[in-house]
C-alpha cells in the first residue's frame, strides 16, 4: 500500500508562527496540506505524534542565550523582527521548537527502522539559522538539530543534501569542522546569503566534507542533473552515508518569486528519485526530508506532492 512506510508531520501549531504579509507565511503550509489531502495515498501516511525539542537539544546546535532570548521576546511581544528578513510573533518560539522536535522524531523513527523515510512539513524553516542568531526566515536549524540527535543515537555518517535555491549557510557552519556530517548544497550563486563558494570545502577534520555546487541564475534541470552525476553522486558513493537528510526547498521552481532558476515541478520528483536510489544502495533507503523554501503557493504545493509521492512509493 503506497505511503505505509512514509511518515509525515504536519501540525496546526506551526501556523502560530504568524509572519503576516511575508513570503514565508501561514498559507504555505495550508496550501500544501490541502493539496496533499486530495491524493490517494495521504491517509496511508504514518502520522506520528511528537514533542517540542527541549532547550537542551536546541542548545546543542545554538547558543543557549540566543535560545532563551527568543523564548523571552516571544513571550513579551506580540510581533516584531529579529532582522529585516525574519519576523516573529508570540507563537514563533512554540512553532520553532516543534519544528525542531518534528525533525528529531522523524530522524529517530527512520534511524530505528520504524518507517522507511519521513517528511517534516514544518515552519519556520531552518537552514539559514546560525549558532547565535536567526537569519533568512529561520530561527532554529531543524536539520542540524536532527543530525546532532542522530549522532547521540550512534549515527557516524550523516549526509545532508540541500537543494533549496539559497545556500544553507547555517547548516554548513554547524558541521564545517565535522567529518561525520557531509554537507552537500546545490544553490543559485551569487545569491542570498552570499555564501556557498565551490572553494569552501570544510576545515580541520571536516575538510573535504562540505561540497558546494553553485549554479548560475537561470539553470534548468539538465544543469542540475550534470552536477548530480559529476559531483554529488561520486561524493555520496565515497562517503557511504548511514542516513540522508534533505533540506527540501522548492524555490528553484521557475514560478517562484524569490528564486531565479528554471526548474519544473517534475524536477523535484526526479531529484527525489535519484536520492532515493542512492539511499537504497547505501543506507536501506533511510531519508528524512525537511521543508525549507518555496513561495509560489501553487508551485510549492505541486512540487511538495511530487517529492512526497516518490518517497511514499515503496
C-alpha positions in Angstrom: 0.0 0.0 0.0 1.5 3.3 -1.1 2.5 5.5 1.8 2.6 3.0 4.6 6.4 3.2 5.0 6.5 7.0 5.0 5.9 9.2 8.0 4.7 12.8 7.5 4.5 15.5 10.1 2.1 18.5 9.9 0.8 20.2 12.9 -1.6 23.1 13.4 0.8 24.7 15.9 3.2 25.5 13.0 0.6 28.1 12.0 1.1 30.0 15.3 4.3 31.4 13.7 2.4 34.4 12.2 4.5 36.4 9.8 1.7 38.5 8.3 2.3 39.7 4.8 5.6 37.9 4.2 6.8 35.3 1.7 7.2 32.7 4.5 3.6 32.8 5.5 1.0 30.6 7.2 -0.7 30.0 3.8 2.3 27.9 2.6 1.5 25.0 4.9 -2.2 25.4 4.5 -1.8 25.1 0.7 0.5 22.1 0.9 -1.9 20.2 3.3 -4.9 21.0 1.1 -3.1 19.7 -1.9 -1.8 16.5 -0.3 -5.2 15.7 1.3 -6.5 15.2 -2.3 -4.0 12.4 -3.1 -5.0 8.7 -2.9 -2.1 7.9 -0.5 -2.4 10.7 2.0 -4.4 8.7 4.5 -1.9 5.8 4.4 1.0 8.0 5.6 2.2 7.4 9.1 1.3 10.5 11.2 3.5 10.3 14.4 2.9 12.5 17.4 5.9 14.3 18.8 7.1 16.8 21.4 8.8 20.2 21.0 12.6 20.0 21.1 13.9 20.7 24.6 16.0 23.7 25.3 19.0 21.3 25.9 18.5 19.7 22.4 18.2 23.0 20.6 21.3 24.3 22.6 23.4 21.5 21.1 23.3 23.5 17.9 22.6 27.1 19.1 23.9 29.4 21.7 21.9 29.0 24.9 21.5 32.7 25.4 20.0 33.1 21.9 17.5 30.3 22.5 16.5 31.8 25.8 16.3 35.2 24.3 14.0 34.1 21.6 11.7 32.5 24.1 11.7 35.6 26.2 11.0 38.0 23.3 8.1 35.9 22.0 6.6 35.9 25.5 7.0 39.7 25.8 5.9 40.9 22.4 3.1 40.0 20.0 5.3 40.6 16.9 8.5 42.2 15.6 11.6 41.4 13.6 14.8 39.8 14.6 16.4 41.0 11.4 15.0 42.7 8.3 14.0 39.4 6.8 12.9 37.5 9.8 9.6 38.4 11.6 8.4 36.8 14.7 5.1 36.5 16.6 4.1 35.4 20.1 3.8 31.8 18.7 7.1 31.7 17.0 9.1 30.0 19.8 6.5 27.3 20.2 6.4 26.7 16.4 10.1 26.7 16.0 10.6 24.3 19.0 8.0 22.0 17.5 9.7 22.1 14.1 12.9 21.1 15.6 11.2 18.4 17.6 9.5 17.1 14.4 12.8 16.6 12.7 14.2 14.8 15.7 11.2 12.5 15.9 11.3 11.6 12.2 15.1 11.1 12.2 14.8 8.7 15.1 11.9 6.7 13.6 13.8 6.4 10.3 17.1 5.6 12.0 15.5 2.8 14.1 13.6 1.4 11.0 10.1 2.2 12.2 9.5 3.7 8.8 11.5 3.8 5.6 11.5 7.6 5.3 9.9 10.7 6.7 8.8 14.2 5.7 8.7 17.2 8.1 6.3 19.7 6.7 7.3 22.4 9.2 7.7 26.1 9.6 9.6 28.1 10.4 12.2 26.7 8.1 15.8 26.2 9.4 18.8 26.1 7.1 19.9 29.7 7.5 19.7 29.8 11.3 23.3 30.1 12.7 24.7 29.5 16.1 23.9 32.8 17.7 21.0 34.2 15.7 18.0 33.9 13.4 18.5 34.6 9.7 16.6 34.4 6.4 13.2 33.4 7.8 14.8 30.8 10.0 15.1 30.5 13.9 16.4 27.1 14.8 18.3 24.9 12.3 15.9 21.9 12.2 18.0 19.7 10.0 21.2 20.4 12.0 19.4 19.7 15.3 18.1 16.4 13.9 21.6 15.4 12.7 23.0 16.1 16.2 20.3 14.0 17.6 21.1 11.2 15.3 24.7 11.3 16.4 23.6 10.7 20.0 21.8 7.6 18.7 25.0 6.3 17.2 25.0 7.5 13.6 28.5 8.3 12.4 27.9 9.0 8.8 25.1 11.5 8.0 24.7 13.2 4.6 22.8 16.4 4.4 21.6 17.3 0.8 20.3 20.8 0.4 18.7 21.7 -2.9 17.0 24.9 -1.8 17.7 27.8 -4.2 19.6 29.6 -1.3 22.7 28.2 0.2 22.2 26.6 3.6 24.8 28.7 5.4 23.6 27.8 8.9 23.8 24.1 8.2 27.2 24.4 6.6 28.6 26.3 9.6 27.2 23.8 12.0 29.3 21.0 10.6 32.2 22.8 8.8 34.8 21.1 11.0 32.9 17.8 11.4 33.8 14.7 9.3 30.7 12.7 10.5 28.2 15.0 8.7 28.8 15.6 5.0 27.0 18.7 3.8 26.1 19.0 0.0 24.4 22.0 -1.4 23.1 22.9 -4.9 22.2 26.6 -5.0 21.9 29.7 -7.1 25.1 31.7 -6.9 25.8 34.6 -6.5 22.6 35.0 -4.4 21.4 35.4 -0.8 23.0 34.8 1.7 26.3 35.2 -0.3 27.9 32.0 1.0 28.4 28.7 -0.8 31.5 29.1 -2.9 32.8 26.0 -4.6 36.2 26.5 -2.8 34.5 26.2 0.6 35.2 22.5 1.4 35.3 22.4 5.2 38.0 23.0 7.8 40.2 20.8 10.1 38.9 17.3 10.3 35.9 18.5 8.3 38.0 19.4 5.3 36.5 17.6 2.3 33.2 17.1 4.0 31.4 20.1 2.5 30.5 20.1 -1.1 29.2 23.3 -2.6 27.7 23.2 -6.1 26.9 26.8 -7.1 24.8 27.2 -10.2 24.1 30.3 -12.2 20.8 32.1 -12.4 18.5 30.5 -15.0 19.8 27.0 -14.5 17.5 24.2 -15.8 17.0 20.6 -14.8 19.7 19.4 -17.2 22.2 21.7 -15.4 21.3 20.2 -12.0 21.5 16.6 -13.5 25.0 17.2 -14.6 26.0 18.4 -11.1 24.4 15.4 -9.5 26.1 13.0 -11.9 29.6 14.6 -11.8 29.8 15.8 -8.2 27.0 14.8 -5.9 26.7 11.0 -6.6 30.5 10.4 -6.6 30.8 12.2 -3.2 27.8 10.2 -1.9 29.2 6.9 -3.1 32.6 7.6 -1.5 31.1 8.7 1.8 28.6 5.8 2.1 26.1 7.5 4.4 24.1 5.7 7.1 21.2 8.1 6.6 20.4 11.0 4.2 18.7 14.2 5.4 17.3 16.6 2.7 16.8 20.3 3.1 14.0 20.3 0.6 13.5 23.8 -0.7 11.2 24.3 -3.7 12.1 27.9 -4.5 14.3 26.9 -7.5 11.0 26.3 -9.3 10.6 28.5 -12.4 7.4 30.2 -10.9 9.0 31.1 -7.6 9.0 34.8 -6.9 12.2 34.8 -4.9 14.4 32.5 -6.9 15.9 32.8 -10.3 16.1 29.2 -11.5 14.0 27.4 -14.1 13.1 24.0 -12.6 9.8 22.3 -13.4 7.6 20.6 -10.8 8.7 17.3 -12.1 12.3 18.2 -11.5 11.8 17.7 -7.7 10.3 14.3 -8.3 13.5 13.4 -10.2 15.8 14.8 -7.5 13.9 12.6 -5.1 14.1 9.5 -7.3 17.9 10.0 -7.7 18.4 10.4 -4.0 16.1 7.5 -3.1 18.1 5.2 -5.4 21.3 6.2 -3.7 19.8 5.8 -0.3 18.7 2.3 -1.1 22.3 1.5 -2.3 23.9 2.8 0.8 21.6 3.1 3.8 18.5 0.9 3.4 16.6 3.8 1.9 16.8 5.9 5.1 15.7 9.5 4.1 14.3 12.3 6.2 13.1 15.4 4.3 12.7 18.9 5.8 10.6 21.6 4.2 12.7 24.8 3.6 11.8 27.4 1.0 9.2 27.7 -1.8 7.0 30.8 -2.1 4.6 30.4 -5.0 1.7 28.5 -3.4 0.7 26.5 -6.4 4.2 25.6 -7.5 5.1 24.8 -3.9 2.1 22.5 -3.3 2.6 20.7 -6.6 6.4 20.3 -6.0 6.0 19.0 -2.4 3.4 16.5 -3.6 5.8 15.3 -6.4 8.5 14.9 -3.7 6.3 13.1 -1.2 4.8 10.9 -3.9 8.2 9.4 -4.8 9.1 8.9 -1.1 5.8 7.2 -0.4 6.0 4.9 -3.4 7.6 1.7 -2.0 
